[in-house]
Amino acid sequence: MSRFDDTENALIEKLRALKAKPEVTINLLDIIDRLGVDGFTRGEVQAVLRALEQDKVIAFSTANRILMLRELP
């Protein structure tokens, strides 16, 4: 498994733990800080977030938040 896949799996797990669902915003700092403790860099997390944005799963919002657009894969 690639590092991107590892980061994606960890990120989705964290979003599920935060009960992410459509139309809910989530603080990005909570996600990035938690994944940083697990050994993932900010750049790795941002790459996965950009991929989820391209897939229309999330949208970047104001005040360091993301908006869930649909259910997680």
HELIX and SHEET records of a PDB file:
HELIX    1   1 ARG A    3  ALA A   17  1                                  15    
HELIX    2   2 LEU A   28  VAL A   37  1                                  10    
HELIX    3   3 ARG A   42  GLN A   54  1                                  13    
SHEET    1   A 3 THR A  25  ASN A  27  0                                        
SHEET    2   A 3 ARG A  65  MET A  68 -1                                        
SHEET    3   A 3 ILE A  58  PHE A  60 -1                                        
END                                                                             
